[in-house]
Amino acid sequence: MPRITIKEIARRAGVSKGAVSYALNNQPGVSEATRARVLKVAEELEWVPNRAARQLSAARSETFGLVLARSAKTLSEEPFYMGFVGGVESVLSEKSYALALQVVPDLEEEMATYRKWAAERRVDGVVVVDLRVADPRIPLLRKLELPAVLVGDPALADGLACVWTDGTTAMYAAVEHVASLGHQAIARVAGPPEHGHVWIRDQAFAAVCRRLGLDARVLHTDFSGEEGAAATRELMATEGRPTAIIYDNDLMAVAGLSVVNGLGLRSPDDVTLVAWDDSTLCRLVHPTLTAISHNIVAYGAEVAHRLFGLLEGAMPESHLYSTPALVVRGSSGPPPA
């Protein structure tokens, strides 16, 4: 009789050859129901693994992938990703794994990179950042059967493994802080609205401002210092300008502080400023910046640990890493009289 192949098992089980490989090698990437169906068909066909092929299929690249769809300039200035990647690398180095880091201009190129990596078996799994609402990368990763940990809220992850921080509670804390100081006109300099975590913050900001009866405004940017500065300049030039501004990252907050100083104004006397992420930048400027703070390096490390867990057979789960906390510093004060 001819040797029973994975292709034949896949045909009879009604699944892809990749799914059969994951099931037979007891790897993550398929549901328990699919795994059971594949093993039943293999048993019925009296399938015996080819030793050489099994050794080849079990081989790992010992590499994880991370694709960043942002401009190289923004990434070079953005403290968040420097800390986050450092955290990922700290775990990978312990296990002698490498990180394939690819910077691309847009989401389409990011998805093309996943297709290439999967076809060439370049990576054992990927870390996915900047989730979108109805993110097109999620069905693609399922189709490619590429193990992935998403960095973002489970409301955006559609059942895939994710590690997230509670941006809603953190935004409530930021707005409630400035309101407690007496501010009534506040603004937010936000990231791109298509990013899921920005969308979640948008909703939280609107809800808490309605609840507190605040006069609120949001300007969306690309997270860069240039656009953060431009947004601040626009806000400070308006009649009835805000007396408090919350920024979606540290880079824009520092750029905003520079604009305030350049206009001959002072923080917190003329405007309270609140940053997000709390990198070293927030403590190097004067005044020091009030910030929504969390441990970015440890966040990256946790994501890497969860991806290794998937490779070892853990079920995809959502994991709340932290609720960022408000740290009050010199840029907070009451509104001008």
C-alpha positions in Angstrom: 0.0 0.0 0.0 1.2 3.6 -0.7 2.3 5.6 2.3 -0.5 7.7 3.9 0.4 11.3 3.6 -0.6 14.5 5.5 -2.3 15.6 2.3 -4.6 12.6 2.4 -5.4 13.1 6.1 -6.2 16.7 5.4 -8.6 15.8 2.6 -10.5 13.2 4.7 -10.6 15.5 7.7 -11.7 18.5 5.7 -8.9 20.8 7.0 -5.7 22.3 5.6 -2.3 20.5 5.6 -1.1 23.1 8.1 -3.8 22.2 10.5 -3.0 18.5 10.2 0.7 19.3 10.9 -0.2 21.3 14.1 -2.5 18.5 15.3 -0.2 15.6 14.7 2.8 17.5 16.3 0.6 18.6 19.2 1.3 22.3 18.5 -1.0 25.3 19.1 -2.8 26.7 16.1 -5.9 24.5 15.9 -9.0 24.0 18.1 -9.3 20.9 20.2 -12.2 19.7 18.1 -10.1 19.9 14.9 -7.2 18.2 16.6 -9.4 15.3 17.7 -10.9 14.9 14.2 -7.4 14.9 12.6 -6.1 12.3 15.1 -9.1 10.1 14.6 -8.6 10.1 10.8 -4.9 9.4 11.2 -5.7 6.5 13.4 -8.3 5.1 11.0 -5.7 5.3 8.1 -3.0 3.7 10.3 -0.8 6.7 9.6 2.9 6.4 10.6 5.0 9.5 10.7 8.0 9.8 8.3 10.9 10.3 10.7 12.8 12.7 8.4 9.7 14.8 7.6 8.7 14.8 11.3 12.2 16.2 12.3 11.9 18.8 9.6 8.4 19.9 10.6 9.2 20.0 14.3 12.2 22.3 13.6 11.7 25.9 14.8 13.2 29.1 13.5 13.8 30.3 17.1 12.6 33.7 16.0 9.6 35.8 16.8 8.4 38.5 14.5 7.2 42.1 15.2 6.0 44.4 12.4 5.6 48.1 13.1 3.5 50.0 10.6 4.8 53.5 11.4 7.3 55.9 10.0 10.9 55.1 10.9 11.2 58.8 12.2 8.3 58.5 14.6 9.6 55.1 15.9 13.1 56.5 16.4 11.6 59.3 18.7 8.8 57.3 20.4 9.9 56.1 23.9 7.1 53.5 24.2 8.5 51.2 21.5 12.1 51.5 22.7 11.0 50.3 26.1 8.5 47.7 24.8 11.0 46.1 22.4 13.6 46.1 25.1 11.2 44.1 27.3 10.5 41.6 24.6 14.2 41.1 23.9 15.0 40.6 27.5 12.8 37.4 27.5 13.9 36.2 24.1 17.6 36.5 25.0 17.1 34.2 28.0 15.7 31.5 25.6 18.3 32.1 22.8 15.5 33.5 20.5 15.9 36.3 18.0 13.5 39.1 17.1 12.7 39.8 13.5 11.7 43.5 13.5 10.2 44.9 10.3 9.2 48.5 9.9 6.7 49.0 7.1 4.7 52.0 5.8 1.1 50.7 6.2 -1.2 47.8 7.2 -1.2 46.3 3.8 2.6 45.9 3.9 2.4 44.5 7.4 0.0 41.8 6.2 2.2 41.0 3.3 5.1 40.5 5.7 3.0 37.9 7.7 2.2 36.0 4.5 5.9 35.9 3.6 7.1 34.9 7.1 4.5 32.1 7.2 5.3 30.8 3.8 9.0 30.7 4.5 8.7 29.5 8.1 10.7 32.5 9.1 9.2 32.9 12.6 7.6 30.7 15.2 5.1 33.4 16.2 4.4 37.1 16.1 3.6 40.0 18.4 0.9 42.2 16.9 0.6 45.9 18.0 -1.7 48.8 17.2 -4.9 46.8 16.9 -7.7 48.2 14.8 -11.5 47.9 15.2 -12.5 44.9 13.1 -8.7 44.4 12.5 -8.1 42.6 9.1 -4.9 41.1 10.5 -6.8 38.8 12.8 -8.5 36.6 10.1 -5.2 36.6 8.2 -3.3 35.2 11.2 -6.0 32.6 11.7 -5.8 31.6 8.0 -2.0 31.4 8.2 -2.2 29.5 11.5 0.6 31.7 12.8 0.8 31.8 16.6 0.2 35.4 17.7 -0.1 37.5 20.9 -2.0 40.7 20.3 -1.1 43.8 22.3 -4.5 45.3 23.0 -7.9 45.1 24.6 -9.8 41.8 24.3 -12.7 43.7 22.7 -10.4 44.1 19.7 -8.7 40.7 19.8 -11.7 38.5 18.6 -10.6 35.6 20.7 -6.9 35.5 20.0 -4.4 35.7 22.8 -3.9 39.2 24.0 -2.1 41.2 26.7 -3.7 44.6 27.6 -3.7 47.5 29.9 -6.9 49.2 31.1 -7.0 52.4 29.1 -10.5 53.2 30.1 -9.9 53.4 33.8 -6.6 55.2 33.2 -8.4 57.9 31.1 -11.1 58.3 33.8 -8.3 58.9 36.3 -6.6 61.6 34.1 -9.8 63.5 33.4 -11.0 63.3 37.0 -7.7 64.6 38.2 -7.8 67.8 36.1 -11.5 68.2 36.9 -10.7 68.0 40.7 -8.2 70.9 40.2 -11.1 73.0 38.9 -10.6 72.8 35.1 -13.7 73.0 33.0 -12.3 73.4 29.5 -10.0 70.5 28.6 -8.6 69.0 25.5 -7.0 65.8 24.4 -4.2 65.4 21.8 -4.8 61.9 20.6 -3.3 59.3 18.3 -4.8 58.1 15.0 -8.5 57.3 15.5 -8.2 54.0 13.5 -6.0 52.5 16.3 -8.1 50.5 18.7 -6.5 51.7 21.9 -7.0 55.3 20.7 -10.7 54.4 19.9 -11.1 53.0 23.4 -9.6 56.2 24.9 -11.8 58.3 22.7 -14.9 56.6 24.1 -13.7 56.8 27.7 -12.7 60.5 27.4 -16.1 61.4 25.9 -18.0 59.5 28.6 -16.2 60.9 31.6 -16.3 64.5 30.2 -20.1 64.1 29.8 -20.5 62.8 33.3 -18.5 65.7 34.8 -20.1 68.3 32.5 -16.8 69.4 31.0 -16.2 71.4 27.8 -14.0 68.9 25.9 -12.2 68.8 22.6 -10.1 66.1 20.8 -7.5 66.6 18.1 -6.2 63.4 16.4 -2.6 63.1 15.3 0.0 60.5 14.1 1.7 60.4 17.6 4.7 62.4 16.3 6.2 65.3 18.1 5.6 67.6 15.1 1.8 66.9 15.1 1.6 67.0 18.9 3.2 70.5 18.7 0.9 71.6 15.9 -2.2 70.4 17.8 -1.1 72.3 20.9 -0.5 75.4 19.0 -3.9 75.2 17.5 -5.6 74.7 20.8 -3.7 77.5 22.5 -4.7 79.9 19.7 -8.4 79.3 20.0 -10.7 81.6 21.9 -11.7 80.1 25.2 -8.6 77.9 25.0 -8.4 74.8 27.2 -6.8 75.1 30.6 -5.8 71.4 30.7 -4.5 69.1 27.9 -4.1 65.3 28.0 -1.7 63.7 25.5 -1.8 60.2 24.2 2.0 59.8 24.5 5.0 61.4 26.2 6.6 62.6 22.9 3.6 64.8 22.1 3.3 66.0 25.7 7.0 67.2 25.7 6.5 68.9 22.3 3.3 70.5 23.7 5.2 71.9 26.7 7.8 73.4 24.3 5.0 75.1 22.4 3.5 76.5 25.6 6.9 77.9 26.7 7.5 79.3 23.2 4.2 81.3 23.4 5.4 82.9 26.6 3.0 80.9 28.7 3.8 78.6 31.7 2.7 75.2 32.9 0.9 74.8 35.2 0.1 78.5 35.7 -1.6 78.8 32.3 -2.3 75.2 31.4 -2.0 71.8 33.0 -0.4 69.1 30.9 -0.8 65.3 31.3 1.3 62.8 29.4 0.7 59.1 28.8 3.2 56.2 29.3 5.6 58.1 31.7 9.0 57.5 30.1 12.1 59.2 31.4 11.2 62.2 29.2 8.5 63.2 31.7 11.0 63.6 34.5 13.7 65.4 32.5 11.7 68.5 31.5 10.7 71.4 33.6 8.2 71.3 35.0 8.1 67.6 35.3 5.0 66.1 33.6 2.1 64.6 35.3 1.6 61.2 33.5 -0.4 58.0 33.2 2.3 55.6 34.2 3.0 51.9 33.6 6.0 49.7 33.3 6.5 49.5 29.5 9.6 47.2 29.6 7.7 44.7 31.8 4.7 44.9 29.5 6.9 43.8 26.6 8.4 41.0 28.7 4.9 39.7 29.6 3.9 39.7 25.9 6.9 37.6 25.1 6.2 35.1 27.9 2.7 34.7 26.7 3.9 33.9 23.1 6.2 31.3 24.4 3.3 29.9 26.3 1.3 29.5 23.1 4.2 27.5 21.6 4.2 25.2 24.6 0.5 24.5 24.1 -1.3 27.1 26.3 -4.8 28.1 25.1 -5.2 31.6 23.7 -6.4 33.8 26.5 -6.7 37.5 27.3 -4.4 38.8 30.1 -4.9 42.1 31.9 -1.3 43.2 32.5 -2.0 46.4 34.5 -4.2 49.4 35.0 -1.9 52.4 34.4 -1.7 54.8 37.4 -1.8 58.6 37.5 1.5 60.1 38.8 1.0 63.8 39.7 4.0 66.1 39.1 4.8 69.7 38.5 2.7 70.3 35.4 -0.6 70.0 37.4 -2.3 73.0 38.9 -5.5 74.9 39.1 -6.8 76.8 36.1 -5.7 80.5 35.8 -7.9 82.9 37.7 
